[in-house]
Amino acid sequence: MKRALTLLGLVACLSAGAQNLPPASPQKSASSSPQSAAAAASKAQQFTLANGMQLIVQPDRRAPTAVHMVWVRVGSMDEVDGTSGVAHVLEHMMFKGSKALPAGEFSRRVAALGGRDNAFTSRDYTGYYQQIPSQRLEDVMRLESDRFAHNQWPDEEFRKELEVVKEERRMRTDDQPRAALFEQLYATAYTASPYRRPVVGWMSDLEAMTPDDARAFFRKWYVPSNAVVVVAGDVDVAKVRRLAEKYYGSIPAKATPARKPQVEPEQKGLRRVALKLPAEQAFVTLGFKVPGISRLENLGPQDKDALALMMLSEVLSGYSGARLERALEQGPQRVADSASSSASLLGRGPSMFMLTGIPAAGKTVAEVETALRAEVQRVAREGVDATELARVKTQWVAGTVYERDSVFSQAQTLGSYWSMGMPVDAEERLLQQLKQITSAQVQDVAARYFGDDQLTIATLEPQPLDPAKPRRPESASEQPLH
């Protein structure tokens, strides 16, 4: 099942560290048991440490392993113009030493414990994790609390790592036509919101970045009151709490800086951007500004609309053979090689509903654009059959339950919801709210949120490929959802 809502937006995250980030949505396995996975849900407990830092513990005794994460509620949306990319650069620098450890030693020690570690940065948050045998939890808490409180490195390490980040930008954006197109979509759709800036940063800002830019960002935002420790796995809650107070609670308290609102003004007309880059196929994406989810109890009208939009996205492309696939990719009148929808509705900034498509041979992006909008209009006109809606709800619930078979998924879900200001039982609340969405609500949002005034269209116009330049394959995770 393709999830319309990516809770963590990890497909948008930029990661650094020892290993690749584990997948956000693990594949179902033959041994997965909905009953055993469901038993892992709703056990999380949340505490506040002496210095204001939060702690969330999710016990799951099914395997002798644990995941330890530190989430900081800071990302690229907290940067200022001229230093875009500094949140991600700082994430890299967190591996480059502390008062107690030299550069690279952190990951070497985690590996020696039989674990793996990495980190990720998004628009909304930055996270660090270690997955280790559960009996080594105290060791990684000692390591992580040290670098959270005492990260430091020489200027030369910064200059070397900055070149790594620049190459990351070239590899993941500049040499990936569709990723570059999404970057332009966000830069065009938003004017006041910091979501207009790419997580990796503009190249000119990276070129001008200094070691003190990263150090100042660290001092400002890496404070206990702006962070949470998440531990999931084969652990005892009381023991984890004692360890957290010992290693994290002793870090001096410091107030989180006030965040100034950067509200996106109402859009008053269709926006278009075309990008010409060497590519094999054209590509089009339609981004509609829609309401997001601000809370999961005592819902307001916009929260209810956002939930209905999530279900609309599932109806359009949430399963094999869904509406967009049948209408655009199949039959003699097919116009697209692929077509999909996505709803990015949980975040600290504005939300967006996307429709994307790749024209079939002999077809144009204009034809794909028309066909994509026609399917939404069909829902607005004819509605959604109750059986179809029940199907996508059932698949959503099943997908959520199976994800709980992964201790890592449990930890990352808890951290993600915390970063959005949601309670520890947010996932359960979300499921209950989704079950109540009606066909009439889905039809209503399809009719109200897909006009030109909310729309930004970005089109990739393929240019001839340079045969002398090796091509990097485009990944399926290039879309920068938040």
Secondary structure, 3 states (H helix, E strand, C coil): CCCCCCCCCHHHCEEECCCCCCCCCCCCCCCCCHHHHHHCCCCCEEEECCCCCEEEEEECCCCCEEEEEEEECCCHHHCCCCCCCHHHHHHHHCCCCECCCCCCHHHHHHHHCCCEEEEEECCCCEEEEEEEEHHHHHHHHHHHHHHHHHECCCHHHHHHHHHHHHHHHHHHHHCCHHHHHHHHHHHHHCCCCHHHCCCCCCHHHHHHCCHHHHHHHHHHHCCHHHEEEEEEECCCHHHHHHHHHHHCCCCCCCCCCCCCCCCCCCCCCCEEEEEEEECCCCEEEEEEEECCCCCCCCCCHHHHHHHHHHHHHHHHHCCCCCHHHHHHHCCCCCCEEEEEEEEECCCCCCEEEEEEEEECCCCCHHHHHHHHHHHHHHHHHHCCCHHHHHHHHHHHHHHHHHHCCCHHHHHHHHHHHHHCCCCCCHHHHHHHHHHCCCHHHHHHHHHHCCCHHHEEEEEEEEECCCCCCCCCCCCCCCCCCC
